[in-house]
Amino acid sequence: MPMSRLLVCALAALMLAVAASSRPAAAAPQDGRGPAASEPAEPATGSAEAEAGESETESAVERQQADIEELERRIEVLAEEIERLRSGEREIEVTVDEARAMGLAPSAAAAYGIEQGVSIAGYGEMLYENYASERTSQFDYLRAILYAGYRFNDKFIFNSEIEVEHAKEIFVEFAYVDWLARDNFGVRAGMLLVPMGLVNEFHEPNVFLGAERPVTEQSIIPSTWRENGAGVYGSAGDMVSYRAYVVNGLNGSAFSSSGVRGGRQKGGKAKADNMAVTGRVDVAPTPGVFFGGSFYVGGSGQGDIEVDGVNYGVRTSIFDVHGQAQVRGFDIRGLYARASLDDTAELNLVLGLTGANGVAETMRGGYLQFGYDVLSQVPAAAGVGLTPYIRYEMVDTQAAVAAGFARNPSKDNTYTTFGVELKPISNIAVKVDYMWVANDAGGGTDQFNVNVGYAF
């Protein structure tokens, strides 16, 4: 039996013994057979003193009874704790900030909240999109996720996220083994989430505002982005956290004028002629507030981009700076990301892309988002959240192109999203918003969105 269980049981036994010893002794018999029968009655003149003594006795009995009731309450609490320990429920508290420092959304950290054994958690979301054009409206069960983990002991953990997308496509979002070398340092290997941006690692629908993820974190940081590799993570004190991994590079043959999203290899027989390094550092000066930056640098040619007998590596560099503050009902987030690519002329030649359809040398995007939970300071709301929000975003996937290529004005877009999020409980979110899209080509399509998501 673990030491914590022995301690709880010992405390329970001790309190039971104290409670038993605290009960007042029964009154002596008054039938003439005991010593009380032979004691003479007090003189009438001592009646006042007798009444005072009786009052003090009654007060002492009441105090003892109150003590006994409090002891019984504590014993019940301890009994519940013993039952919880026996049932295998979580014994290790993992706060939201601690989960984030490990690169995990709250539900994804389930495996870290038990001493040993299997953990199950998950999330899901569905999305309705109505377009202000002839484009057909769409209702999609976006994701149904199952987190499955196993804690072997206090040093080794397996954790995974299995995803069903669009009600039919099955993917592994991440699957890795953690070695918890120390309290503030670990080693991780397997399929890893690239530690960039505000959404890629923290993408549960009740964690971010908006019916859809920000466009910057789809085109410039291609969330959800995962690759095979290994690395380290940890923290320095309570304020600084970091992650650094070596992973397989992107597949540049799948890049387009819309960004690098198509180059994700998703862990399946990933080409690895070119590897990459990625990492991030965050500073959290106070609970609910953090800011930092992240990077990714690696080749994307994968041996496929060859011109005149020369093989080009298509070096791809992405960085971002980000910040988030969730304090007293306010939810403020901001991010700027930039991607730079080498050898794009050769890449476009091999891919047969010309004119305004080429892969760009530079891509960039950023957003600022503000929300406020109008019920956060209302005690009667009992944990219900109602958060209007607005997000302003600019994304240009052809910010700069190689000589001989042209920029497409439809790739430089501004998005303004206004909506509201309802959380009847913290694990369920209903989000409704409208997004206005504008570009110099005059081809932006506005849309109305409804999202229902959950996490457990």
PELIN-V161439 format. One record per pair of residues at least 24 apart in sequence whose C-alpha atoms are under 10 Angstrom apart, sorted by the first residue. I is the first residue (numbers start at 1). J is the second residue. If there is no record, write none. Layout:
i=I j=J
i=I j=J
//
This chain:
i=2 j=85
i=4 j=82
i=4 j=85
i=4 j=91
i=5 j=81
i=5 j=82
i=5 j=85
i=5 j=86
i=6 j=82
i=8 j=78
i=8 j=79
i=8 j=81
i=8 j=82
i=8 j=85
i=9 j=78
i=9 j=79
i=9 j=81
i=9 j=82
i=11 j=74
i=11 j=75
i=11 j=78
i=12 j=71
i=12 j=72
i=12 j=74
i=12 j=75
i=12 j=76
i=12 j=77
i=12 j=78
i=12 j=79
i=12 j=82
i=13 j=75
i=14 j=75
i=15 j=68
i=15 j=71
i=15 j=72
i=15 j=74
i=15 j=75
i=15 j=78
i=16 j=68
i=16 j=71
i=16 j=72
i=16 j=74
i=16 j=75
i=18 j=68
i=18 j=71
i=19 j=64
i=19 j=65
i=19 j=67
i=19 j=68
i=19 j=69
i=19 j=70
i=19 j=71
i=19 j=72
i=19 j=75
i=20 j=68
i=21 j=68
i=22 j=61
i=22 j=64
i=22 j=65
i=22 j=67
i=22 j=68
i=23 j=61
i=23 j=64
i=23 j=65
i=23 j=67
i=23 j=68
i=24 j=60
i=24 j=61
i=24 j=64
i=24 j=65
i=88 j=114
i=88 j=115
i=88 j=116
i=88 j=117
i=88 j=118
i=89 j=113
i=89 j=114
i=89 j=115
i=89 j=119
i=90 j=114
i=90 j=115
i=90 j=116
i=90 j=119
i=91 j=115
i=91 j=116
i=96 j=287
i=96 j=288
i=97 j=238
i=97 j=284
i=97 j=286
i=97 j=287
i=97 j=288
i=97 j=289
i=97 j=290
i=98 j=235
i=98 j=238
i=98 j=241
i=99 j=202
i=100 j=201
i=100 j=202
i=100 j=241
i=100 j=282
i=101 j=184
i=101 j=233
i=101 j=234
i=101 j=235
i=101 j=238
i=101 j=239
i=101 j=240
i=101 j=241
i=101 j=242
i=101 j=243
i=101 j=281
i=101 j=282
i=101 j=283
i=101 j=284
i=102 j=184
i=102 j=185
i=102 j=186
i=102 j=195
i=102 j=201
i=102 j=232
i=102 j=233
i=102 j=234
i=102 j=235
i=102 j=241
i=102 j=242
i=102 j=243
i=103 j=192
i=103 j=193
i=103 j=194
i=103 j=195
i=103 j=196
i=103 j=200
i=103 j=201
i=103 j=202
i=103 j=233
i=103 j=234
i=103 j=241
i=103 j=242
i=103 j=243
i=103 j=280
i=104 j=193
i=104 j=195
i=104 j=200
i=104 j=201
i=104 j=202
i=104 j=203
i=104 j=204
i=105 j=199
i=105 j=200
i=105 j=201
i=105 j=202
i=105 j=203
i=105 j=204
i=105 j=206
i=105 j=207
i=105 j=455
i=106 j=202
i=106 j=203
i=106 j=204
i=106 j=206
i=106 j=207
i=106 j=455
i=106 j=456
i=107 j=146
i=107 j=147
i=107 j=202
i=107 j=204
i=107 j=427
i=107 j=455
i=107 j=456
i=108 j=146
i=108 j=147
i=108 j=148
i=108 j=149
i=108 j=159
i=108 j=160
i=108 j=161
i=108 j=201
i=108 j=202
i=108 j=204
i=108 j=455
i=108 j=456
i=109 j=147
i=109 j=149
i=109 j=159
i=110 j=147
i=110 j=148
i=110 j=149
i=110 j=150
i=110 j=151
i=110 j=159
i=110 j=456
i=111 j=147
i=111 j=148
i=111 j=149
i=111 j=150
i=111 j=151
i=111 j=152
i=111 j=157
i=111 j=158
i=111 j=159
i=111 j=160
i=112 j=149
i=112 j=150
i=112 j=151
i=112 j=154
i=112 j=156
i=112 j=157
i=112 j=158
i=112 j=159
i=113 j=151
i=114 j=150
i=114 j=151
i=114 j=153
i=114 j=154
i=115 j=150
i=115 j=151
i=115 j=152
i=115 j=153
i=115 j=154
i=116 j=150
i=116 j=151
i=116 j=152
i=116 j=153
i=116 j=154
i=116 j=156
i=116 j=157
i=117 j=149
i=117 j=150
i=117 j=151
i=117 j=152
i=117 j=153
i=117 j=157
i=118 j=148
i=118 j=149
i=118 j=150
i=118 j=151
i=118 j=152
i=118 j=157
i=118 j=158
i=118 j=159
i=119 j=147
i=119 j=148
i=119 j=149
i=119 j=150
i=119 j=151
i=119 j=158
i=119 j=159
i=120 j=146
i=120 j=147
i=120 j=148
i=120 j=149
i=120 j=150
i=120 j=159
i=120 j=160
i=120 j=456
i=121 j=145
i=121 j=146
i=121 j=147
i=121 j=148
i=121 j=149
i=121 j=161
i=121 j=455
i=121 j=456
i=122 j=146
i=122 j=147
i=122 j=148
i=122 j=161
i=122 j=162
i=122 j=163
i=122 j=204
i=122 j=454
i=122 j=455
i=122 j=456
i=123 j=147
i=123 j=161
i=123 j=163
i=123 j=203
i=123 j=204
i=123 j=205
i=123 j=206
i=123 j=427
i=123 j=428
i=123 j=453
i=123 j=454
i=123 j=455
i=123 j=456
i=124 j=163
i=124 j=164
i=124 j=165
i=124 j=204
i=124 j=205
i=124 j=206
i=124 j=428
i=124 j=452
i=124 j=453
i=124 j=454
i=124 j=455
i=124 j=456
i=125 j=165
i=125 j=204
i=125 j=205
i=125 j=206
i=125 j=211
i=125 j=428
i=125 j=429
i=125 j=430
i=125 j=451
i=125 j=452
i=125 j=453
i=125 j=454
i=125 j=455
i=126 j=166
i=126 j=167
i=126 j=205
i=126 j=211
i=126 j=430
i=126 j=450
i=126 j=451
i=126 j=452
i=126 j=453
i=126 j=454
i=127 j=211
i=127 j=212
i=127 j=431
i=127 j=432
i=127 j=449
i=127 j=450
i=127 j=451
i=127 j=452
i=127 j=453
i=128 j=211
i=128 j=432
i=128 j=448
i=128 j=449
i=128 j=450
i=128 j=451
i=128 j=452
i=129 j=211
i=129 j=212
i=129 j=433
i=129 j=434
i=129 j=447
i=129 j=448
i=129 j=449
i=129 j=450
i=129 j=451
i=130 j=434
i=130 j=446
i=130 j=447
i=130 j=448
i=130 j=449
i=130 j=450
i=131 j=434
i=131 j=435
i=131 j=445
i=131 j=446
i=131 j=447
i=131 j=448
i=131 j=449
i=132 j=436
i=132 j=444
i=132 j=445
i=132 j=446
i=132 j=447
i=132 j=448
i=133 j=444
i=133 j=445
i=133 j=446
i=133 j=447
i=134 j=445
i=135 j=445
i=137 j=447
i=137 j=448
i=137 j=449
i=138 j=449
i=139 j=166
i=139 j=449
i=139 j=450
i=139 j=451
i=140 j=165
i=140 j=166
i=140 j=167
i=140 j=451
i=141 j=165
i=141 j=166
i=141 j=167
i=141 j=168
i=141 j=451
i=141 j=452
i=142 j=166
i=142 j=167
i=142 j=168
i=142 j=451
i=142 j=453
i=143 j=167
i=143 j=168
i=143 j=169
i=143 j=170
i=143 j=205
i=143 j=453
i=144 j=168
i=144 j=170
i=144 j=453
i=144 j=454
i=145 j=170
i=145 j=171
i=145 j=172
i=145 j=173
i=145 j=204
i=145 j=455
i=146 j=172
i=146 j=455
i=146 j=456
i=147 j=173
i=147 j=174
i=147 j=175
i=147 j=456
i=148 j=175
i=149 j=175
i=149 j=176
i=149 j=177
i=150 j=177
i=151 j=177
i=151 j=178
i=153 j=180
i=154 j=179
i=154 j=180
i=154 j=181
i=154 j=182
i=155 j=179
i=155 j=180
i=155 j=181
i=155 j=182
i=155 j=183
i=155 j=186
i=156 j=180
i=156 j=181
i=156 j=186
i=156 j=187
i=156 j=188
i=157 j=188
i=158 j=188
i=158 j=189
i=158 j=190
i=159 j=190
i=160 j=190
i=160 j=191
i=160 j=192
i=171 j=266
i=171 j=267
i=171 j=268
i=172 j=226
i=172 j=266
i=172 j=267
i=172 j=268
i=173 j=224
i=173 j=225
i=173 j=226
i=173 j=227
i=173 j=266
i=173 j=267
i=174 j=225
i=174 j=226
i=174 j=227
i=174 j=228
i=174 j=266
i=174 j=267
i=175 j=226
i=175 j=228
i=175 j=267
i=176 j=228
i=176 j=229
i=176 j=230
i=177 j=230
i=178 j=230
i=178 j=231
i=178 j=232
i=178 j=233
i=179 j=232
i=180 j=233
i=180 j=234
i=181 j=234
i=182 j=234
i=183 j=234
i=183 j=235
i=184 j=233
i=184 j=234
i=184 j=235
i=184 j=236
i=184 j=237
i=184 j=238
i=184 j=241
i=185 j=232
i=185 j=233
i=185 j=234
i=185 j=235
i=185 j=236
i=185 j=241
i=185 j=242
i=185 j=243
i=186 j=231
i=186 j=232
i=186 j=233
i=186 j=234
i=186 j=235
i=186 j=243
i=187 j=230
i=187 j=231
i=187 j=232
i=187 j=233
i=187 j=234
i=187 j=243
i=187 j=244
i=187 j=245
i=188 j=229
i=188 j=230
i=188 j=231
i=188 j=232
i=188 j=233
i=188 j=243
i=188 j=244
i=188 j=245
i=189 j=228
i=189 j=229
i=189 j=230
i=189 j=231
i=189 j=232
i=189 j=245
i=189 j=246
i=189 j=247
i=190 j=227
i=190 j=228
i=190 j=229
i=190 j=230
i=190 j=231
i=190 j=247
i=190 j=267
i=191 j=226
i=191 j=227
i=191 j=228
i=191 j=229
i=191 j=230
i=191 j=247
i=191 j=266
i=191 j=267
i=191 j=268
i=192 j=225
i=192 j=226
i=192 j=227
i=192 j=228
i=192 j=229
i=192 j=230
i=192 j=231
i=192 j=245
i=192 j=246
i=192 j=247
i=192 j=266
i=192 j=267
i=193 j=223
i=193 j=224
i=193 j=225
i=193 j=226
i=193 j=227
i=193 j=228
i=193 j=229
i=193 j=245
i=193 j=247
i=193 j=266
i=194 j=221
i=194 j=222
i=194 j=223
i=194 j=224
i=194 j=225
i=194 j=226
i=194 j=227
i=194 j=228
i=194 j=229
i=194 j=243
i=194 j=244
i=194 j=245
i=194 j=246
i=194 j=247
i=194 j=277
i=194 j=278
i=194 j=279
i=194 j=280
i=194 j=294
i=194 j=295
i=194 j=296
i=195 j=225
i=195 j=226
i=195 j=242
i=195 j=243
i=195 j=244
i=195 j=245
i=195 j=278
i=195 j=279
i=195 j=280
i=195 j=281
i=195 j=293
i=195 j=294
i=195 j=295
i=195 j=296
i=196 j=221
i=196 j=222
i=196 j=223
i=196 j=225
i=196 j=243
i=196 j=278
i=196 j=279
i=196 j=280
i=196 j=281
i=196 j=293
i=196 j=294
i=196 j=295
i=196 j=296
i=196 j=318
i=196 j=319
i=196 j=320
i=196 j=321
i=196 j=322
i=196 j=337
i=197 j=221
i=197 j=222
i=197 j=223
i=197 j=280
i=197 j=292
i=197 j=293
i=197 j=294
i=197 j=295
i=197 j=319
i=197 j=320
i=197 j=321
i=197 j=322
i=197 j=323
i=197 j=334
i=197 j=335
i=197 j=336
i=197 j=337
i=198 j=223
i=198 j=291
i=198 j=320
i=198 j=321
i=198 j=322
i=198 j=323
i=198 j=324
i=198 j=333
i=198 j=334
i=198 j=335
i=199 j=223
i=199 j=224
i=199 j=225
i=200 j=224
i=200 j=225
i=200 j=226
i=201 j=225
i=201 j=226
i=204 j=427
i=204 j=453
i=204 j=454
i=204 j=455
i=204 j=456
i=205 j=427
i=205 j=428
i=205 j=429
i=205 j=430
i=205 j=431
i=205 j=451
i=205 j=452
i=205 j=453
i=205 j=454
i=205 j=455
i=206 j=421
i=206 j=422
i=206 j=423
i=206 j=425
i=206 j=426
i=206 j=427
i=206 j=428
i=206 j=429
i=206 j=430
i=206 j=431
i=206 j=452
i=206 j=453
i=206 j=454
i=206 j=455
i=207 j=426
i=207 j=427
i=207 j=428
i=207 j=429
i=207 j=453
i=207 j=454
i=207 j=455
i=208 j=331
i=208 j=333
i=208 j=421
i=208 j=429
i=209 j=331
i=209 j=332
i=209 j=333
i=209 j=369
i=209 j=370
i=209 j=371
i=209 j=387
i=209 j=388
i=209 j=389
i=209 j=390
i=209 j=391
i=209 j=419
i=209 j=420
i=209 j=421
i=209 j=429
i=209 j=431
i=210 j=369
i=210 j=388
i=210 j=389
i=210 j=390
i=210 j=391
i=210 j=417
i=210 j=418
i=210 j=419
i=210 j=420
i=210 j=421
i=210 j=430
i=210 j=431
i=210 j=432
i=210 j=433
i=210 j=434
i=210 j=435
i=210 j=449
i=210 j=450
i=210 j=451
i=211 j=417
i=211 j=419
i=211 j=420
i=211 j=421
i=211 j=429
i=211 j=430
i=211 j=431
i=211 j=432
i=211 j=433
i=211 j=434
i=211 j=435
i=211 j=448
i=211 j=449
i=211 j=450
i=211 j=451
i=211 j=452
i=211 j=453
i=212 j=417
i=212 j=431
i=212 j=432
i=212 j=433
i=212 j=435
i=212 j=449
i=212 j=450
i=212 j=451
i=214 j=335
i=214 j=365
i=214 j=366
i=214 j=367
i=214 j=369
i=214 j=391
i=214 j=392
i=214 j=393
i=214 j=395
i=214 j=415
i=214 j=417
i=215 j=365
i=215 j=366
i=215 j=367
i=215 j=393
i=215 j=394
i=215 j=395
i=215 j=413
i=215 j=414
i=215 j=415
i=216 j=335
i=216 j=336
i=216 j=337
i=216 j=338
i=216 j=363
i=216 j=364
i=216 j=365
i=216 j=366
i=216 j=367
i=216 j=393
i=216 j=394
i=216 j=395
i=216 j=396
i=216 j=397
i=217 j=261
i=217 j=335
i=217 j=336
i=217 j=337
i=217 j=365
i=217 j=366
i=217 j=367
i=217 j=395
i=218 j=259
i=218 j=260
i=218 j=261
i=219 j=258
i=219 j=259
i=219 j=260
i=219 j=261
i=219 j=262
i=219 j=339
i=219 j=363
i=219 j=364
i=219 j=365
i=219 j=395
i=219 j=396
i=219 j=397
i=220 j=258
i=220 j=259
i=220 j=260
i=220 j=261
i=220 j=318
i=220 j=319
i=220 j=320
i=220 j=336
i=220 j=337
i=220 j=338
i=220 j=339
i=220 j=363
i=220 j=364
i=220 j=365
i=220 j=366
i=220 j=395
i=220 j=396
i=220 j=397
i=221 j=259
i=221 j=260
i=221 j=261
i=221 j=296
i=221 j=318
i=221 j=319
i=221 j=320
i=221 j=337
i=221 j=338
i=221 j=339
i=221 j=364
i=221 j=365
i=222 j=259
i=222 j=260
i=222 j=261
i=222 j=262
i=222 j=263
i=222 j=264
i=223 j=261
i=223 j=264
i=224 j=261
i=224 j=264
i=224 j=266
i=225 j=261
i=225 j=263
i=225 j=264
i=225 j=265
i=225 j=266
i=226 j=264
i=226 j=265
i=226 j=266
i=226 j=267
i=227 j=264
i=227 j=265
i=227 j=266
i=227 j=267
i=227 j=268
i=227 j=270
i=227 j=276
i=228 j=265
i=228 j=266
i=228 j=267
i=228 j=268
i=228 j=269
i=228 j=270
i=228 j=272
i=229 j=267
i=229 j=275
i=229 j=276
i=229 j=277
i=230 j=277
i=231 j=277
i=231 j=278
i=231 j=279
i=232 j=279
i=233 j=279
i=233 j=280
i=233 j=281
i=234 j=281
i=235 j=281
i=235 j=282
i=235 j=283
i=236 j=283
i=238 j=283
i=238 j=284
i=238 j=285
i=238 j=286
i=238 j=287
i=239 j=282
i=239 j=283
i=239 j=284
i=239 j=285
i=239 j=286
i=239 j=287
i=239 j=290
i=240 j=281
i=240 j=282
i=240 j=283
i=240 j=284
i=240 j=285
i=240 j=290
i=240 j=291
i=240 j=292
i=241 j=280
i=241 j=281
i=241 j=282
i=241 j=283
i=241 j=284
i=241 j=292
i=242 j=279
i=242 j=280
i=242 j=281
i=242 j=282
i=242 j=283
i=242 j=292
i=242 j=293
i=242 j=294
i=243 j=278
i=243 j=279
i=243 j=280
i=243 j=281
i=243 j=282
i=243 j=294
i=244 j=277
i=244 j=278
i=244 j=279
i=244 j=280
i=244 j=281
i=244 j=294
i=244 j=295
i=244 j=296
i=245 j=276
i=245 j=277
i=245 j=278
i=245 j=279
i=245 j=280
i=245 j=296
i=246 j=275
i=246 j=276
i=246 j=277
i=246 j=278
i=246 j=279
i=246 j=296
i=246 j=297
i=246 j=298
i=247 j=272
i=247 j=274
i=247 j=275
i=247 j=276
i=247 j=277
i=247 j=278
i=247 j=296
i=247 j=298
i=248 j=272
i=248 j=273
i=248 j=274
i=248 j=275
i=248 j=276
i=248 j=277
i=248 j=298
i=248 j=299
i=248 j=300
i=248 j=302
i=249 j=273
i=249 j=274
i=249 j=275
i=249 j=276
i=249 j=277
i=249 j=296
i=249 j=297
i=249 j=298
i=249 j=299
i=249 j=300
i=249 j=301
i=249 j=302
i=249 j=315
i=249 j=316
i=250 j=274
i=250 j=275
i=250 j=276
i=250 j=297
i=250 j=298
i=250 j=299
i=250 j=300
i=250 j=301
i=250 j=302
i=250 j=314
i=250 j=315
i=250 j=316
i=251 j=299
i=251 j=300
i=251 j=301
i=251 j=302
i=251 j=303
i=251 j=304
i=251 j=314
i=252 j=299
i=252 j=300
i=252 j=301
i=252 j=302
i=252 j=303
i=252 j=304
i=252 j=305
i=252 j=313
i=252 j=314
i=252 j=315
i=252 j=316
i=252 j=341
i=252 j=344
i=252 j=347
i=252 j=348
i=252 j=351
i=252 j=359
i=253 j=300
i=253 j=301
i=253 j=302
i=253 j=304
i=253 j=305
i=253 j=314
i=253 j=347
i=253 j=348
i=253 j=350
i=253 j=351
i=254 j=300
i=254 j=351
i=254 j=359
i=255 j=300
i=255 j=347
i=255 j=348
i=255 j=351
i=255 j=358
i=255 j=359
i=255 j=360
i=256 j=348
i=256 j=351
i=256 j=353
i=256 j=357
i=256 j=358
i=256 j=359
i=256 j=360
i=256 j=397
i=256 j=398
i=257 j=348
i=257 j=353
i=257 j=356
i=257 j=357
i=257 j=358
i=257 j=359
i=257 j=360
i=257 j=363
i=257 j=396
i=257 j=397
i=257 j=398
i=257 j=401
i=257 j=407
i=257 j=408
i=257 j=411
i=258 j=357
i=258 j=358
i=258 j=359
i=258 j=360
i=258 j=363
i=258 j=396
i=258 j=397
i=258 j=398
i=258 j=410
i=258 j=411
i=258 j=412
i=259 j=339
i=259 j=359
i=259 j=360
i=259 j=362
i=259 j=363
i=259 j=364
i=259 j=396
i=259 j=397
i=259 j=398
i=259 j=411
i=260 j=300
i=260 j=316
i=260 j=339
i=260 j=341
i=260 j=359
i=260 j=360
i=260 j=363
i=260 j=397
i=263 j=300
i=270 j=302
i=271 j=300
i=271 j=301
i=271 j=302
i=271 j=303
i=272 j=299
i=272 j=300
i=272 j=301
i=272 j=302
i=272 j=303
i=273 j=299
i=273 j=300
i=273 j=301
i=273 j=302
i=273 j=303
i=273 j=304
i=273 j=313
i=274 j=298
i=274 j=299
i=274 j=300
i=274 j=301
i=274 j=302
i=274 j=303
i=274 j=313
i=274 j=314
i=274 j=315
i=275 j=299
i=275 j=300
i=275 j=302
i=276 j=300
i=276 j=315
i=276 j=316
i=276 j=317
i=277 j=317
i=278 j=317
i=278 j=318
i=278 j=319
i=279 j=319
i=280 j=319
i=280 j=320
i=280 j=321
i=281 j=321
i=282 j=321
i=282 j=322
i=282 j=323
i=283 j=323
i=284 j=323
i=284 j=324
i=284 j=325
i=286 j=325
i=286 j=327
i=287 j=325
i=287 j=326
i=287 j=327
i=288 j=324
i=288 j=325
i=288 j=326
i=288 j=327
i=288 j=328
i=288 j=331
i=289 j=323
i=289 j=324
i=289 j=325
i=289 j=326
i=289 j=327
i=289 j=331
i=289 j=332
i=289 j=333
i=290 j=322
i=290 j=323
i=290 j=324
i=290 j=325
i=290 j=326
i=290 j=333
i=291 j=321
i=291 j=322
i=291 j=323
i=291 j=324
i=291 j=325
i=291 j=333
i=291 j=334
i=291 j=335
i=292 j=320
i=292 j=321
i=292 j=322
i=292 j=323
i=292 j=324
i=292 j=335
i=293 j=319
i=293 j=320
i=293 j=321
i=293 j=322
i=293 j=323
i=293 j=335
i=293 j=336
i=293 j=337
i=294 j=318
i=294 j=319
i=294 j=320
i=294 j=321
i=294 j=322
i=294 j=337
i=295 j=319
i=295 j=320
i=295 j=321
i=295 j=337
i=295 j=338
i=295 j=339
i=296 j=320
i=296 j=339
i=297 j=339
i=297 j=340
i=297 j=341
i=298 j=341
i=299 j=341
i=299 j=342
i=300 j=341
i=300 j=342
i=300 j=347
i=301 j=343
i=301 j=347
i=304 j=347
i=304 j=350
i=305 j=343
i=305 j=346
i=305 j=347
i=305 j=348
i=305 j=349
i=305 j=350
i=305 j=351
i=306 j=346
i=306 j=347
i=306 j=349
i=306 j=350
i=307 j=346
i=307 j=347
i=307 j=349
i=307 j=350
i=310 j=346
i=311 j=346
i=312 j=342
i=312 j=343
i=312 j=344
i=312 j=346
i=312 j=347
i=313 j=341
i=313 j=342
i=313 j=343
i=313 j=347
i=314 j=340
i=314 j=341
i=314 j=342
i=314 j=343
i=314 j=344
i=314 j=345
i=314 j=346
i=314 j=347
i=315 j=340
i=315 j=341
i=315 j=342
i=315 j=343
i=315 j=344
i=316 j=340
i=316 j=341
i=316 j=342
i=316 j=343
i=316 j=361
i=316 j=362
i=317 j=341
i=317 j=342
i=317 j=362
i=318 j=362
i=318 j=363
i=318 j=364
i=319 j=364
i=320 j=364
i=320 j=365
i=320 j=366
i=321 j=366
i=322 j=366
i=322 j=367
i=322 j=368
i=323 j=368
i=324 j=369
i=325 j=370
i=326 j=371
i=326 j=372
i=327 j=372
i=327 j=376
i=328 j=372
i=328 j=373
i=328 j=376
i=328 j=377
i=329 j=371
i=329 j=372
i=329 j=373
i=329 j=374
i=329 j=375
i=329 j=376
i=329 j=377
i=329 j=385
i=329 j=386
i=329 j=387
i=330 j=370
i=330 j=371
i=330 j=372
i=330 j=373
i=330 j=374
i=330 j=376
i=330 j=387
i=330 j=389
i=331 j=369
i=331 j=370
i=331 j=371
i=331 j=372
i=331 j=373
i=331 j=387
i=331 j=389
i=332 j=368
i=332 j=369
i=332 j=370
i=332 j=371
i=332 j=372
i=332 j=389
i=332 j=390
i=332 j=391
i=333 j=367
i=333 j=368
i=333 j=369
i=333 j=370
i=333 j=371
i=333 j=391
i=334 j=366
i=334 j=367
i=334 j=368
i=334 j=369
i=334 j=370
i=334 j=391
i=334 j=392
i=334 j=393
i=335 j=365
i=335 j=366
i=335 j=367
i=335 j=368
i=335 j=369
i=335 j=393
i=336 j=364
i=336 j=365
i=336 j=366
i=336 j=367
i=336 j=368
i=336 j=393
i=336 j=394
i=336 j=395
i=337 j=363
i=337 j=364
i=337 j=365
i=337 j=366
i=337 j=367
i=337 j=395
i=338 j=362
i=338 j=363
i=338 j=364
i=338 j=365
i=338 j=366
i=338 j=395
i=338 j=396
i=338 j=397
i=338 j=399
i=339 j=363
i=339 j=364
i=339 j=365
i=339 j=397
i=339 j=399
i=340 j=364
i=340 j=399
i=340 j=400
i=341 j=401
i=342 j=402
i=343 j=402
i=344 j=401
i=344 j=402
i=344 j=403
i=345 j=401
i=345 j=402
i=345 j=403
i=345 j=404
i=345 j=405
i=346 j=402
i=348 j=402
i=348 j=405
i=353 j=405
i=354 j=404
i=354 j=405
i=354 j=406
i=355 j=401
i=355 j=404
i=355 j=405
i=355 j=406
i=355 j=407
i=355 j=408
i=356 j=398
i=356 j=401
i=356 j=404
i=356 j=405
i=356 j=406
i=356 j=407
i=356 j=408
i=356 j=409
i=356 j=410
i=356 j=411
i=357 j=398
i=357 j=405
i=357 j=406
i=357 j=407
i=357 j=408
i=357 j=411
i=358 j=398
i=358 j=401
i=358 j=402
i=358 j=404
i=358 j=405
i=358 j=406
i=358 j=407
i=358 j=408
i=359 j=397
i=359 j=398
i=359 j=400
i=359 j=401
i=359 j=402
i=359 j=405
i=359 j=407
i=360 j=396
i=360 j=397
i=360 j=398
i=360 j=399
i=360 j=400
i=360 j=401
i=360 j=402
i=360 j=405
i=360 j=406
i=360 j=407
i=361 j=397
i=361 j=398
i=361 j=399
i=361 j=400
i=361 j=401
i=361 j=402
i=361 j=403
i=362 j=396
i=362 j=397
i=362 j=398
i=362 j=399
i=362 j=400
i=362 j=401
i=362 j=402
i=363 j=395
i=363 j=396
i=363 j=397
i=363 j=398
i=363 j=399
i=363 j=400
i=363 j=401
i=363 j=411
i=363 j=412
i=364 j=394
i=364 j=395
i=364 j=396
i=364 j=397
i=364 j=398
i=364 j=399
i=364 j=400
i=364 j=412
i=365 j=393
i=365 j=394
i=365 j=395
i=365 j=396
i=365 j=397
i=365 j=399
i=365 j=412
i=365 j=413
i=365 j=414
i=366 j=392
i=366 j=393
i=366 j=394
i=366 j=395
i=366 j=396
i=366 j=414
i=367 j=391
i=367 j=392
i=367 j=393
i=367 j=394
i=367 j=395
i=367 j=414
i=367 j=415
i=367 j=416
i=368 j=392
i=368 j=393
i=368 j=394
i=369 j=393
i=369 j=416
i=369 j=417
i=369 j=418
i=370 j=418
i=371 j=418
i=371 j=419
i=371 j=420
i=371 j=421
i=372 j=420
i=372 j=421
i=373 j=420
i=373 j=421
i=373 j=422
i=373 j=423
i=381 j=424
i=382 j=424
i=382 j=425
i=383 j=423
i=383 j=424
i=383 j=425
i=383 j=426
i=384 j=422
i=384 j=423
i=384 j=424
i=384 j=425
i=384 j=426
i=385 j=421
i=385 j=422
i=385 j=423
i=385 j=424
i=385 j=425
i=385 j=426
i=385 j=429
i=386 j=420
i=386 j=421
i=386 j=422
i=386 j=423
i=386 j=424
i=386 j=429
i=386 j=430
i=386 j=431
i=387 j=419
i=387 j=420
i=387 j=421
i=387 j=422
i=387 j=423
i=387 j=431
i=388 j=418
i=388 j=419
i=388 j=420
i=388 j=421
i=388 j=422
i=388 j=431
i=388 j=432
i=388 j=433
i=389 j=417
i=389 j=418
i=389 j=419
i=389 j=420
i=389 j=421
i=389 j=433
i=390 j=416
i=390 j=417
i=390 j=418
i=390 j=419
i=390 j=420
i=390 j=433
i=390 j=434
i=390 j=435
i=391 j=415
i=391 j=416
i=391 j=417
i=391 j=418
i=391 j=419
i=391 j=435
i=392 j=416
i=392 j=417
i=392 j=418
i=392 j=435
i=392 j=436
i=393 j=417
i=393 j=437
i=394 j=437
i=394 j=438
i=394 j=439
i=396 j=439
i=408 j=440
i=408 j=441
i=409 j=439
i=409 j=440
i=409 j=441
i=409 j=442
i=409 j=443
i=410 j=438
i=410 j=439
i=410 j=440
i=410 j=441
i=410 j=442
i=410 j=443
i=410 j=444
i=411 j=439
i=411 j=440
i=411 j=441
i=411 j=443
i=411 j=444
i=412 j=438
i=412 j=439
i=412 j=440
i=412 j=441
i=412 j=444
i=413 j=437
i=413 j=438
i=413 j=439
i=413 j=440
i=413 j=441
i=413 j=442
i=413 j=443
i=413 j=444
i=414 j=438
i=414 j=439
i=414 j=440
i=414 j=444
i=415 j=439
i=415 j=444
i=415 j=446
i=416 j=446
i=417 j=446
i=417 j=447
i=417 j=448
i=418 j=448
i=419 j=448
i=419 j=449
i=419 j=450
i=420 j=450
i=421 j=450
i=421 j=451
i=421 j=452
i=422 j=452
i=423 j=453
i=423 j=454
i=425 j=454
i=426 j=454
i=426 j=455
i=426 j=456
i=427 j=453
i=427 j=454
i=427 j=455
i=427 j=456
i=428 j=452
i=428 j=453
i=428 j=454
i=428 j=455
i=428 j=456
i=429 j=453
i=429 j=454
i=429 j=455
i=430 j=454
//
